[in-house]
């Protein structure tokens, strides 16, 4: 779930550009050392995206999404920016990350266009000529553990695990538009239920200044 693009979280049609968002999440995770948009639910993940990236304008918001942009207006001003959270030594890397994490899917680069980015121009594309001898292959194969070393008890699920699997199998698909939209509504009215996190608020007053503290603060608020 942490790598899904906004259009998927918003139950809007999507295409291969959703994969490029996921690539951006992975690139950000490599720099940050932990998932960029870790959250416990779809609504919280969307809120974390908007808190970090800013609220997109009307043109960038999917017009066919059942979830309105107004539901996130309290987060119109980002309380922490991507620049403060992730510190790349290479400005090209940050430029690539920013383009991959464009909220509007048509603004993200394709895979081929991303590979043409300056970030990859310094990569040595010389074909690898390293060869493996039969001795090397034999040693590598010998290092692979045998599954026979596991006992039946090691491989057996207990009753609790069986129940967990059954619960997952019987659970409704949370991406189903009707079920998904219902999960966003307050039982008392037709407003979207966006309960505030204990760590993330709509103001920047509590955001730490130290780069290390910023990463810790962001990671402690899923």
Rosetta constraint file for C-alpha pairs under 8 A:
AtomPair CA 1 CA 42 HARMONIC 7.63 0.50
AtomPair CA 2 CA 35 HARMONIC 7.34 0.50
AtomPair CA 2 CA 36 HARMONIC 7.80 0.50
AtomPair CA 2 CA 37 HARMONIC 5.62 0.50
AtomPair CA 2 CA 38 HARMONIC 5.35 0.50
AtomPair CA 2 CA 39 HARMONIC 6.82 0.50
AtomPair CA 2 CA 45 HARMONIC 7.23 0.50
AtomPair CA 3 CA 21 HARMONIC 7.35 0.50
AtomPair CA 3 CA 22 HARMONIC 4.86 0.50
AtomPair CA 3 CA 25 HARMONIC 5.96 0.50
AtomPair CA 3 CA 26 HARMONIC 7.74 0.50
AtomPair CA 3 CA 37 HARMONIC 7.46 0.50
AtomPair CA 4 CA 8 HARMONIC 6.37 0.50
AtomPair CA 4 CA 9 HARMONIC 6.90 0.50
AtomPair CA 4 CA 18 HARMONIC 7.10 0.50
AtomPair CA 4 CA 21 HARMONIC 7.30 0.50
AtomPair CA 4 CA 22 HARMONIC 6.25 0.50
AtomPair CA 5 CA 9 HARMONIC 6.57 0.50
AtomPair CA 5 CA 18 HARMONIC 5.29 0.50
AtomPair CA 5 CA 19 HARMONIC 7.75 0.50
AtomPair CA 5 CA 21 HARMONIC 5.64 0.50
AtomPair CA 5 CA 22 HARMONIC 6.78 0.50
AtomPair CA 6 CA 10 HARMONIC 6.02 0.50
AtomPair CA 6 CA 46 HARMONIC 6.75 0.50
AtomPair CA 6 CA 103 HARMONIC 6.66 0.50
AtomPair CA 7 CA 11 HARMONIC 6.25 0.50
AtomPair CA 7 CA 12 HARMONIC 5.04 0.50
AtomPair CA 7 CA 13 HARMONIC 6.76 0.50
AtomPair CA 7 CA 14 HARMONIC 6.22 0.50
AtomPair CA 7 CA 18 HARMONIC 7.74 0.50
AtomPair CA 7 CA 62 HARMONIC 6.92 0.50
AtomPair CA 7 CA 65 HARMONIC 7.94 0.50
AtomPair CA 7 CA 105 HARMONIC 7.68 0.50
AtomPair CA 8 CA 12 HARMONIC 5.83 0.50
AtomPair CA 8 CA 13 HARMONIC 7.19 0.50
AtomPair CA 8 CA 14 HARMONIC 6.59 0.50
AtomPair CA 8 CA 18 HARMONIC 7.80 0.50
AtomPair CA 8 CA 175 HARMONIC 7.92 0.50
AtomPair CA 9 CA 42 HARMONIC 6.11 0.50
AtomPair CA 9 CA 43 HARMONIC 7.85 0.50
AtomPair CA 9 CA 46 HARMONIC 7.03 0.50
AtomPair CA 9 CA 175 HARMONIC 7.68 0.50
AtomPair CA 10 CA 62 HARMONIC 7.91 0.50
AtomPair CA 10 CA 65 HARMONIC 5.71 0.50
AtomPair CA 10 CA 66 HARMONIC 7.17 0.50
AtomPair CA 10 CA 67 HARMONIC 6.26 0.50
AtomPair CA 11 CA 65 HARMONIC 5.94 0.50
AtomPair CA 11 CA 66 HARMONIC 7.12 0.50
AtomPair CA 11 CA 175 HARMONIC 6.60 0.50
AtomPair CA 11 CA 176 HARMONIC 7.73 0.50
AtomPair CA 11 CA 177 HARMONIC 6.01 0.50
AtomPair CA 11 CA 180 HARMONIC 7.82 0.50
AtomPair CA 12 CA 62 HARMONIC 6.69 0.50
AtomPair CA 12 CA 64 HARMONIC 6.14 0.50
AtomPair CA 12 CA 65 HARMONIC 5.04 0.50
AtomPair CA 12 CA 66 HARMONIC 7.94 0.50
AtomPair CA 13 CA 64 HARMONIC 7.99 0.50
AtomPair CA 14 CA 18 HARMONIC 6.49 0.50
AtomPair CA 14 CA 105 HARMONIC 7.98 0.50
AtomPair CA 16 CA 20 HARMONIC 7.14 0.50
AtomPair CA 17 CA 21 HARMONIC 6.61 0.50
AtomPair CA 17 CA 105 HARMONIC 5.79 0.50
AtomPair CA 17 CA 106 HARMONIC 7.32 0.50
AtomPair CA 17 CA 108 HARMONIC 6.51 0.50
AtomPair CA 17 CA 109 HARMONIC 7.57 0.50
AtomPair CA 17 CA 110 HARMONIC 6.72 0.50
AtomPair CA 18 CA 22 HARMONIC 6.58 0.50
AtomPair CA 18 CA 105 HARMONIC 6.98 0.50
AtomPair CA 19 CA 23 HARMONIC 6.34 0.50
AtomPair CA 20 CA 24 HARMONIC 6.29 0.50
AtomPair CA 20 CA 100 HARMONIC 5.90 0.50
AtomPair CA 20 CA 101 HARMONIC 7.98 0.50
AtomPair CA 20 CA 108 HARMONIC 7.03 0.50
AtomPair CA 20 CA 109 HARMONIC 7.34 0.50
AtomPair CA 20 CA 110 HARMONIC 7.06 0.50
AtomPair CA 20 CA 111 HARMONIC 7.00 0.50
AtomPair CA 21 CA 25 HARMONIC 6.33 0.50
AtomPair CA 21 CA 100 HARMONIC 5.39 0.50
AtomPair CA 21 CA 101 HARMONIC 5.44 0.50
AtomPair CA 21 CA 102 HARMONIC 7.65 0.50
AtomPair CA 21 CA 108 HARMONIC 7.66 0.50
AtomPair CA 22 CA 26 HARMONIC 6.29 0.50
AtomPair CA 23 CA 27 HARMONIC 6.16 0.50
AtomPair CA 23 CA 100 HARMONIC 7.18 0.50
AtomPair CA 24 CA 28 HARMONIC 6.07 0.50
AtomPair CA 24 CA 97 HARMONIC 5.52 0.50
AtomPair CA 24 CA 98 HARMONIC 7.90 0.50
AtomPair CA 24 CA 100 HARMONIC 4.96 0.50
AtomPair CA 24 CA 101 HARMONIC 5.75 0.50
AtomPair CA 25 CA 29 HARMONIC 6.08 0.50
AtomPair CA 25 CA 35 HARMONIC 7.40 0.50
AtomPair CA 25 CA 36 HARMONIC 6.14 0.50
AtomPair CA 25 CA 37 HARMONIC 7.62 0.50
AtomPair CA 25 CA 101 HARMONIC 7.53 0.50
AtomPair CA 26 CA 30 HARMONIC 6.18 0.50
AtomPair CA 26 CA 35 HARMONIC 7.65 0.50
AtomPair CA 26 CA 36 HARMONIC 7.99 0.50
AtomPair CA 27 CA 31 HARMONIC 6.51 0.50
AtomPair CA 27 CA 97 HARMONIC 6.82 0.50
AtomPair CA 28 CA 32 HARMONIC 5.99 0.50
AtomPair CA 28 CA 35 HARMONIC 7.62 0.50
AtomPair CA 28 CA 36 HARMONIC 6.11 0.50
AtomPair CA 28 CA 86 HARMONIC 7.46 0.50
AtomPair CA 28 CA 97 HARMONIC 6.92 0.50
AtomPair CA 29 CA 33 HARMONIC 5.40 0.50
AtomPair CA 29 CA 34 HARMONIC 5.12 0.50
AtomPair CA 29 CA 35 HARMONIC 4.94 0.50
AtomPair CA 29 CA 36 HARMONIC 5.52 0.50
AtomPair CA 30 CA 34 HARMONIC 7.30 0.50
AtomPair CA 31 CA 86 HARMONIC 6.68 0.50
AtomPair CA 31 CA 87 HARMONIC 7.64 0.50
AtomPair CA 31 CA 88 HARMONIC 7.24 0.50
AtomPair CA 32 CA 36 HARMONIC 7.28 0.50
AtomPair CA 32 CA 85 HARMONIC 7.84 0.50
AtomPair CA 32 CA 86 HARMONIC 6.15 0.50
AtomPair CA 32 CA 215 HARMONIC 7.49 0.50
AtomPair CA 34 CA 219 HARMONIC 7.62 0.50
AtomPair CA 37 CA 45 HARMONIC 6.16 0.50
AtomPair CA 37 CA 48 HARMONIC 6.32 0.50
AtomPair CA 37 CA 49 HARMONIC 6.61 0.50
AtomPair CA 37 CA 222 HARMONIC 7.84 0.50
AtomPair CA 38 CA 45 HARMONIC 6.75 0.50
AtomPair CA 38 CA 219 HARMONIC 7.68 0.50
AtomPair CA 38 CA 222 HARMONIC 5.59 0.50
AtomPair CA 39 CA 44 HARMONIC 5.77 0.50
AtomPair CA 39 CA 45 HARMONIC 5.01 0.50
AtomPair CA 39 CA 48 HARMONIC 7.75 0.50
AtomPair CA 39 CA 221 HARMONIC 7.94 0.50
AtomPair CA 39 CA 222 HARMONIC 4.25 0.50
AtomPair CA 40 CA 44 HARMONIC 6.60 0.50
AtomPair CA 40 CA 45 HARMONIC 7.31 0.50
AtomPair CA 40 CA 222 HARMONIC 6.16 0.50
AtomPair CA 41 CA 45 HARMONIC 6.18 0.50
AtomPair CA 42 CA 46 HARMONIC 6.23 0.50
AtomPair CA 43 CA 47 HARMONIC 6.24 0.50
AtomPair CA 43 CA 184 HARMONIC 7.25 0.50
AtomPair CA 43 CA 194 HARMONIC 7.12 0.50
AtomPair CA 44 CA 48 HARMONIC 6.13 0.50
AtomPair CA 44 CA 194 HARMONIC 7.83 0.50
AtomPair CA 44 CA 222 HARMONIC 7.36 0.50
AtomPair CA 45 CA 49 HARMONIC 6.25 0.50
AtomPair CA 45 CA 222 HARMONIC 7.85 0.50
AtomPair CA 46 CA 50 HARMONIC 6.28 0.50
AtomPair CA 47 CA 51 HARMONIC 5.95 0.50
AtomPair CA 47 CA 72 HARMONIC 7.36 0.50
AtomPair CA 47 CA 75 HARMONIC 7.81 0.50
AtomPair CA 48 CA 52 HARMONIC 6.12 0.50
AtomPair CA 49 CA 53 HARMONIC 5.79 0.50
AtomPair CA 49 CA 54 HARMONIC 7.62 0.50
AtomPair CA 50 CA 54 HARMONIC 4.76 0.50
AtomPair CA 50 CA 55 HARMONIC 5.21 0.50
AtomPair CA 50 CA 56 HARMONIC 7.74 0.50
AtomPair CA 50 CA 72 HARMONIC 7.93 0.50
AtomPair CA 50 CA 75 HARMONIC 6.81 0.50
AtomPair CA 50 CA 76 HARMONIC 7.83 0.50
AtomPair CA 50 CA 78 HARMONIC 7.21 0.50
AtomPair CA 51 CA 55 HARMONIC 7.44 0.50
AtomPair CA 51 CA 75 HARMONIC 6.02 0.50
AtomPair CA 51 CA 76 HARMONIC 7.91 0.50
AtomPair CA 51 CA 77 HARMONIC 7.58 0.50
AtomPair CA 51 CA 78 HARMONIC 4.97 0.50
AtomPair CA 51 CA 79 HARMONIC 6.26 0.50
AtomPair CA 51 CA 80 HARMONIC 6.86 0.50
AtomPair CA 52 CA 78 HARMONIC 5.86 0.50
AtomPair CA 52 CA 79 HARMONIC 7.13 0.50
AtomPair CA 52 CA 80 HARMONIC 5.61 0.50
AtomPair CA 52 CA 81 HARMONIC 5.23 0.50
AtomPair CA 52 CA 82 HARMONIC 5.96 0.50
AtomPair CA 53 CA 78 HARMONIC 6.72 0.50
AtomPair CA 53 CA 81 HARMONIC 6.48 0.50
AtomPair CA 53 CA 82 HARMONIC 6.58 0.50
AtomPair CA 54 CA 75 HARMONIC 7.38 0.50
AtomPair CA 54 CA 76 HARMONIC 6.20 0.50
AtomPair CA 54 CA 77 HARMONIC 6.16 0.50
AtomPair CA 54 CA 78 HARMONIC 4.91 0.50
AtomPair CA 55 CA 72 HARMONIC 7.36 0.50
AtomPair CA 55 CA 73 HARMONIC 7.40 0.50
AtomPair CA 55 CA 75 HARMONIC 6.62 0.50
AtomPair CA 55 CA 76 HARMONIC 4.91 0.50
AtomPair CA 55 CA 77 HARMONIC 7.09 0.50
AtomPair CA 55 CA 78 HARMONIC 7.55 0.50
AtomPair CA 56 CA 60 HARMONIC 5.72 0.50
AtomPair CA 56 CA 61 HARMONIC 6.33 0.50
AtomPair CA 56 CA 103 HARMONIC 6.89 0.50
AtomPair CA 57 CA 61 HARMONIC 6.45 0.50
AtomPair CA 58 CA 69 HARMONIC 7.50 0.50
AtomPair CA 60 CA 103 HARMONIC 6.78 0.50
AtomPair CA 60 CA 104 HARMONIC 5.02 0.50
AtomPair CA 61 CA 69 HARMONIC 6.82 0.50
AtomPair CA 61 CA 103 HARMONIC 7.85 0.50
AtomPair CA 61 CA 104 HARMONIC 6.91 0.50
AtomPair CA 62 CA 104 HARMONIC 7.76 0.50
AtomPair CA 66 CA 177 HARMONIC 7.89 0.50
AtomPair CA 66 CA 181 HARMONIC 6.88 0.50
AtomPair CA 67 CA 71 HARMONIC 7.55 0.50
AtomPair CA 67 CA 181 HARMONIC 7.20 0.50
AtomPair CA 69 CA 73 HARMONIC 7.00 0.50
AtomPair CA 71 CA 191 HARMONIC 7.77 0.50
AtomPair CA 71 CA 192 HARMONIC 6.11 0.50
AtomPair CA 71 CA 194 HARMONIC 7.74 0.50
AtomPair CA 72 CA 76 HARMONIC 6.98 0.50
AtomPair CA 74 CA 202 HARMONIC 6.22 0.50
AtomPair CA 75 CA 202 HARMONIC 5.56 0.50
AtomPair CA 77 CA 202 HARMONIC 7.74 0.50
AtomPair CA 78 CA 202 HARMONIC 7.97 0.50
AtomPair CA 79 CA 201 HARMONIC 7.98 0.50
AtomPair CA 79 CA 202 HARMONIC 6.76 0.50
AtomPair CA 79 CA 203 HARMONIC 5.86 0.50
AtomPair CA 79 CA 204 HARMONIC 4.53 0.50
AtomPair CA 79 CA 207 HARMONIC 7.46 0.50
AtomPair CA 80 CA 84 HARMONIC 6.72 0.50
AtomPair CA 80 CA 85 HARMONIC 7.32 0.50
AtomPair CA 80 CA 204 HARMONIC 7.05 0.50
AtomPair CA 80 CA 207 HARMONIC 7.30 0.50
AtomPair CA 81 CA 85 HARMONIC 6.40 0.50
AtomPair CA 82 CA 86 HARMONIC 5.96 0.50
AtomPair CA 83 CA 87 HARMONIC 6.61 0.50
AtomPair CA 84 CA 211 HARMONIC 7.15 0.50
AtomPair CA 84 CA 214 HARMONIC 7.78 0.50
AtomPair CA 85 CA 211 HARMONIC 6.94 0.50
AtomPair CA 85 CA 214 HARMONIC 6.37 0.50
AtomPair CA 85 CA 215 HARMONIC 6.17 0.50
AtomPair CA 88 CA 93 HARMONIC 6.67 0.50
AtomPair CA 88 CA 94 HARMONIC 6.25 0.50
AtomPair CA 90 CA 94 HARMONIC 6.98 0.50
AtomPair CA 91 CA 95 HARMONIC 6.25 0.50
AtomPair CA 92 CA 96 HARMONIC 6.21 0.50
AtomPair CA 92 CA 118 HARMONIC 6.34 0.50
AtomPair CA 92 CA 119 HARMONIC 5.16 0.50
AtomPair CA 93 CA 97 HARMONIC 6.19 0.50
AtomPair CA 93 CA 119 HARMONIC 5.68 0.50
AtomPair CA 94 CA 98 HARMONIC 6.07 0.50
AtomPair CA 95 CA 99 HARMONIC 6.32 0.50
AtomPair CA 96 CA 100 HARMONIC 6.24 0.50
AtomPair CA 96 CA 114 HARMONIC 7.45 0.50
AtomPair CA 96 CA 117 HARMONIC 7.15 0.50
AtomPair CA 96 CA 119 HARMONIC 7.14 0.50
AtomPair CA 97 CA 101 HARMONIC 6.24 0.50
AtomPair CA 98 CA 102 HARMONIC 6.47 0.50
AtomPair CA 99 CA 107 HARMONIC 7.40 0.50
AtomPair CA 99 CA 108 HARMONIC 5.65 0.50
AtomPair CA 99 CA 109 HARMONIC 6.84 0.50
AtomPair CA 100 CA 108 HARMONIC 5.29 0.50
AtomPair CA 100 CA 109 HARMONIC 6.57 0.50
AtomPair CA 101 CA 108 HARMONIC 7.13 0.50
AtomPair CA 102 CA 107 HARMONIC 6.11 0.50
AtomPair CA 102 CA 108 HARMONIC 5.71 0.50
AtomPair CA 103 CA 107 HARMONIC 7.80 0.50
AtomPair CA 104 CA 108 HARMONIC 7.29 0.50
AtomPair CA 109 CA 113 HARMONIC 5.55 0.50
AtomPair CA 109 CA 114 HARMONIC 5.65 0.50
AtomPair CA 110 CA 114 HARMONIC 6.02 0.50
AtomPair CA 111 CA 115 HARMONIC 6.31 0.50
AtomPair CA 112 CA 116 HARMONIC 6.52 0.50
AtomPair CA 113 CA 117 HARMONIC 6.71 0.50
AtomPair CA 115 CA 120 HARMONIC 6.21 0.50
AtomPair CA 116 CA 120 HARMONIC 6.78 0.50
AtomPair CA 116 CA 121 HARMONIC 7.20 0.50
AtomPair CA 117 CA 121 HARMONIC 6.90 0.50
AtomPair CA 118 CA 122 HARMONIC 7.63 0.50
AtomPair CA 132 CA 136 HARMONIC 5.94 0.50
AtomPair CA 132 CA 137 HARMONIC 6.62 0.50
AtomPair CA 133 CA 137 HARMONIC 6.43 0.50
AtomPair CA 134 CA 138 HARMONIC 6.13 0.50
AtomPair CA 135 CA 139 HARMONIC 6.22 0.50
AtomPair CA 136 CA 140 HARMONIC 6.20 0.50
AtomPair CA 137 CA 141 HARMONIC 6.11 0.50
AtomPair CA 138 CA 142 HARMONIC 6.15 0.50
AtomPair CA 139 CA 143 HARMONIC 6.38 0.50
AtomPair CA 140 CA 144 HARMONIC 6.91 0.50
AtomPair CA 145 CA 149 HARMONIC 7.74 0.50
AtomPair CA 150 CA 154 HARMONIC 5.92 0.50
AtomPair CA 150 CA 155 HARMONIC 7.14 0.50
AtomPair CA 151 CA 155 HARMONIC 6.72 0.50
AtomPair CA 152 CA 156 HARMONIC 6.01 0.50
AtomPair CA 157 CA 161 HARMONIC 5.76 0.50
AtomPair CA 157 CA 162 HARMONIC 6.39 0.50
AtomPair CA 158 CA 162 HARMONIC 6.41 0.50
AtomPair CA 159 CA 163 HARMONIC 6.26 0.50
AtomPair CA 160 CA 164 HARMONIC 6.28 0.50
AtomPair CA 161 CA 165 HARMONIC 6.26 0.50
AtomPair CA 162 CA 166 HARMONIC 6.25 0.50
AtomPair CA 163 CA 167 HARMONIC 6.10 0.50
AtomPair CA 164 CA 168 HARMONIC 6.32 0.50
AtomPair CA 165 CA 169 HARMONIC 6.28 0.50
AtomPair CA 166 CA 170 HARMONIC 6.21 0.50
AtomPair CA 167 CA 171 HARMONIC 6.09 0.50
AtomPair CA 172 CA 179 HARMONIC 7.90 0.50
AtomPair CA 173 CA 179 HARMONIC 7.78 0.50
AtomPair CA 174 CA 179 HARMONIC 6.38 0.50
AtomPair CA 174 CA 180 HARMONIC 5.34 0.50
AtomPair CA 175 CA 179 HARMONIC 7.46 0.50
AtomPair CA 175 CA 180 HARMONIC 5.72 0.50
AtomPair CA 176 CA 180 HARMONIC 5.66 0.50
AtomPair CA 177 CA 181 HARMONIC 5.85 0.50
AtomPair CA 178 CA 182 HARMONIC 6.16 0.50
AtomPair CA 179 CA 183 HARMONIC 6.33 0.50
AtomPair CA 180 CA 184 HARMONIC 6.89 0.50
AtomPair CA 181 CA 185 HARMONIC 6.85 0.50
AtomPair CA 184 CA 192 HARMONIC 5.32 0.50
AtomPair CA 184 CA 193 HARMONIC 5.53 0.50
AtomPair CA 184 CA 194 HARMONIC 7.63 0.50
AtomPair CA 185 CA 189 HARMONIC 7.35 0.50
AtomPair CA 185 CA 190 HARMONIC 6.00 0.50
AtomPair CA 185 CA 191 HARMONIC 5.86 0.50
AtomPair CA 185 CA 192 HARMONIC 4.67 0.50
AtomPair CA 185 CA 193 HARMONIC 5.35 0.50
AtomPair CA 186 CA 190 HARMONIC 6.39 0.50
AtomPair CA 186 CA 191 HARMONIC 6.08 0.50
AtomPair CA 186 CA 192 HARMONIC 6.09 0.50
AtomPair CA 186 CA 193 HARMONIC 5.08 0.50
AtomPair CA 196 CA 200 HARMONIC 7.06 0.50
AtomPair CA 196 CA 201 HARMONIC 6.62 0.50
AtomPair CA 197 CA 201 HARMONIC 6.79 0.50
AtomPair CA 197 CA 221 HARMONIC 7.01 0.50
AtomPair CA 197 CA 222 HARMONIC 7.97 0.50
AtomPair CA 198 CA 221 HARMONIC 7.27 0.50
AtomPair CA 199 CA 217 HARMONIC 7.44 0.50
AtomPair CA 199 CA 220 HARMONIC 7.37 0.50
AtomPair CA 199 CA 221 HARMONIC 5.28 0.50
AtomPair CA 200 CA 221 HARMONIC 6.48 0.50
AtomPair CA 207 CA 214 HARMONIC 6.96 0.50
AtomPair CA 207 CA 217 HARMONIC 7.53 0.50
AtomPair CA 208 CA 213 HARMONIC 5.94 0.50
AtomPair CA 208 CA 214 HARMONIC 5.53 0.50
AtomPair CA 208 CA 217 HARMONIC 7.45 0.50
AtomPair CA 209 CA 213 HARMONIC 7.00 0.50
AtomPair CA 209 CA 214 HARMONIC 6.56 0.50
AtomPair CA 210 CA 214 HARMONIC 6.03 0.50
AtomPair CA 211 CA 215 HARMONIC 6.43 0.50
AtomPair CA 212 CA 216 HARMONIC 6.40 0.50
AtomPair CA 213 CA 217 HARMONIC 5.95 0.50
AtomPair CA 214 CA 218 HARMONIC 6.09 0.50
AtomPair CA 215 CA 219 HARMONIC 6.09 0.50
AtomPair CA 216 CA 220 HARMONIC 6.11 0.50
AtomPair CA 217 CA 221 HARMONIC 6.74 0.50
AtomPair CA 218 CA 222 HARMONIC 7.89 0.50
